[in-house]
Amino acid sequence: MLYKKSGVDIDKANKFVDDIKKIAPAIGGFSGFFPVDTKKYRNPVLVASTDGVGTKLKIAHLVNKHDTVGIDLVAMCVNDVLCTGAKPVFFLDYFATGKLELKVAKEIIKGIHEGCKQAGCILLGGETAEMPGFYKKGEYDLAGFAVGIVEKDEIIDGKKIRPGDYVFGLPSTGPHSNGYSLIRKIFSEKELKNLGNQLLKPTKIYSKEILKGPGKYAKGIAHITGGGFYDNIPRVLPENCQVVIFKNRWQIPEIFYKIQKKGNVSEKEMFRVFNMGIGMVIISSEEKLKDCILIGQVEKGQRGVKIV
């Protein structure tokens, strides 16, 4: 009995690794190496985050489009790292499938590589797992791991946020990678196919905005992912501060209205599940931040969020 007959093709997997090396030369050994420039940093702290793409992958499978979910994978990890003010430096991926399809796998890896370029980090390594019988034909799952570096005395943790500070938003490209279980419950397969281009817009990566733009003035940064405004913003607030969000301050993308109307979803639920057009929130004492939308204010009160 050969391993190949059980559904695992080692030769195909090795060929895939060779293809990846052409895209990301840093990979190949049992582990990836990343040298830290000790002259560049005074007191460096490593920052790490892990995440996946979730059931957005079901949409990719439905419309047979796999070249953007890799960007989503990188974005969901590095955006969390950016919330601390850290610069993403390297990324690792985990790709699992029932049967390795080289064409699809290459598209995914190219997306991951593009995401790393946008984030300003390198693809340092990863794992490809062929697991016959575990996934349905054509299906796969993705997980990612990002590591960044920040000076210890420059960590953004929200501790300096005070009543009177301003709340700014950075626009999203759509639902990013959250709420897709609800989206798939609301729309039929035919409707999902018709909405495929909108639903597969890759998650925006905010490296430039956070590291070289308005993020330099941040006291706290929140990545608006699962849990929306209500669950993510309080993670960076001190005990005596609450945030008031003015929902009329920005143009909510049309896709969210389609979801709300078709699913008869309450407004509060929409703001708890989705980013509603704001992918990242920056809290600052500055009254104006370039390329940001002023969407709210910090007030004295119980830690939490009010949307008015």
Residue, then its C-alpha position, 0 to 999 in steps of 0.5 A: m500500500l502506498y501513501k498516495k493511494s490513501g490520498v496524500d501525494i508527497d511528490k505533489a506537495n514537494k512540487f508545491v513547496d518548490d513553487i512557493k520558494k520561487i515566490a517567497p525565498a525565505i522559506g524552505g527549512f524546518s524553521g524560518f530565521f529572522p535576524v533582529d537588528t539590535k542596533k536599530y532597537r533600544n528595547p524591542v518587544l515582539v508582538a504576535s497574533t494569529d487568525g484565519v479567514g473564517t467562512k469567507l472561504k465558502i464564498a471563494h469556493l462557491v465562485n471559484k476565486h481564490d486569489t484574494v483570500g490570502i490577503d485576508l489571511v495576512a490582514m486579519c493577523v497584521n492589523d491586530v499587531l498594528c493596534t499596538g504600534a508594532k511593525p509587522v516583520f514576518f508571517l507564517d501560514y497554515f494551509a489545510t485541504g483534503k486533496l492538494e489542487l496546485k492551481v488553487a494553492k498557488e493562487i492562495i499563496k500568491g495572495i498571501h505574498e501580496g498581503c505580506k508586501q502590503a503589510g511590509c513583512i516577509l513570508l517566512g514559512g508555513e505548513t501545507a497539510e493534505m488531509p483526505g476525508f477531513y475536508k469536502k472536495g475542493e474545500y480548504d482552511l487557512a490560518g496565519f501567524a504574524v509577528g511584529i516589533v515595537e519599542k517597549d516605551e512606544i507600545i500603544d495600549g490605550k492607558k493614556i486615553r482620557p475623556g475629551d479625546y477624539v475617535f477617528g475611523l479608517p475606512s474598510t473595503g467592506p465586511h473584511s473577514n467577519g460576519y460571513s456565517l450570517i451573510r451565508k444564512i441570509f442569502s441564497e447560493k445564487e445571490l451569493k454568487n451575484l454578490g461574489n465580487q463585493l463579498l470577496k473584496p480583500t480586507k484592507i491592511y493598515s500598515k501605512e496608515i498606522l506606522k507612517g500616518p495618523g497612527k503615530y498620534a494614537k493613544g489607542i487603536a482598535h481593529i474592528t473585527g468580530g464583535g464590531f464596535y461594541d466588543n472591540i473598542p472597549r478592549v483599549l479603553p480605561e475603566n472610566c471612559q466610554v466612546v460615543i460613535f456618531k453613525n452619520r459621520w461616514q458613508i456606510p457601504e451599500i453592501f451592509y444595507k443589502i445585508q440588513k434589509k434582506g436579513n431583517v437585521s437590527e441596527k444594533e446587531m449590524f454594528r456588533v457583527f460588522n465593521m459597517g465601513i470602518g475597519m480601524v478606530i484610532i483614539s487620539s487627543e488630536e482634533k484632526l488626523k489626516d486621511c481619517i474620519l472623525i466619528g466620535q468622542v471619548e466621554k467619562g462613564q462606564r467602559g463601553v460604546k454608545i452609537v447614536 
